[in-house]
Amino acid sequence: MTKLPNSRPAKAAEKIRSKASVKPSQRKFIRISPRKQVTIPQSFYEQLGFTDEAECILQDGALVIRPVQDTKDGYFDDQILSDLIREGLGGEELLTAFRARRAKVRPAVRALIAEADEISAGRKKGASLKDVFPEFD
């Protein structure tokens, strides 16, 4: 590892390094590109099970980047299972149908967010209150 020059930022970095609870073998220093992008080291990527999405959290003065937690994907699990059981599915058929429907949740949420972004930016017309609740006309 290259030694940082003797400066205030270097001393602060050294202080942080000395207090870090992460083993040196599990810590890597990475560069930030001019476009504010970072590359997750391959070993971390594989070890933590990253896919095509990460969660970025500002916590106690630190930036935490971690794989998206399965709990977010499981948010609608109860509703999906209830629907499938009401439809009379069971056993392997239930499991197959559950996996298929669960896989559709995240893309549907992404589409809703993208549509909301378009509406809020004025590029798309949204529904009015009257459109949604005609009984309150």
Secondary structure, DSSP 8 states (H G I E B T S, - for coil): -----SSHHHHHHHHHHHH--S-GGG-------TTS-----HHHHHHHT--S-EEEEEETTEEEEEE--HHHHGGGHHHHHHHHHHTT--HHHHHHHHHHHHHHHHHHHHHHHHHHHHHHTTSS----HHHH-GGG-
